[in-house]
Amino acid sequence: MLSQERYDIILNLLKNKEIVKMKEIVDTLKISESTIRRDLSYLEEHGLLKRV
């Protein structure tokens, strides 16, 4: 899966729920937590989400 596809899926999850836990993203995308952390960092750097 391409990174842009992952970004789109993560942003859609957030659009639908507003708050999404790491486990939910792992279960949805079937990828490692480290990859998700990198994706979340990228999205946060570009102002698309806020991690808490």
C-alpha positions in Angstrom: 0.0 0.0 0.0 1.3 3.4 -0.9 1.8 6.0 1.7 -0.7 8.4 0.1 -3.3 5.6 0.3 -2.6 5.1 4.0 -2.8 8.9 4.6 -6.2 9.0 3.0 -7.5 6.1 5.0 -6.2 7.6 8.3 -7.8 11.0 7.5 -11.1 9.3 6.6 -11.1 7.5 9.9 -10.5 10.8 11.7 -13.2 12.5 9.6 -15.8 9.9 10.6 -14.8 9.5 14.3 -12.7 12.6 15.2 -10.7 10.5 17.7 -9.0 7.3 16.6 -6.8 5.0 18.6 -3.6 3.5 17.3 -5.0 -0.1 17.6 -7.9 0.8 15.3 -5.5 2.1 12.7 -3.3 -1.0 13.0 -6.4 -3.3 12.7 -7.7 -1.3 9.7 -4.5 -1.0 7.7 -2.8 -4.2 8.8 0.6 -2.5 9.0 3.1 -2.0 11.8 2.8 0.6 14.6 6.1 2.1 13.5 4.8 2.8 10.0 1.6 4.3 11.4 3.7 6.5 13.7 5.7 7.8 10.7 2.5 8.4 8.8 0.9 10.3 11.8 4.1 12.4 12.2 4.0 13.3 8.5 0.3 14.2 8.6 0.8 16.3 11.8 3.8 18.1 10.3 1.5 19.1 7.4 -1.2 20.3 9.7 -3.7 17.6 8.8 -4.2 16.2 12.3 -3.2 16.7 15.9 -1.8 13.8 18.0 -2.5 13.7 21.7 
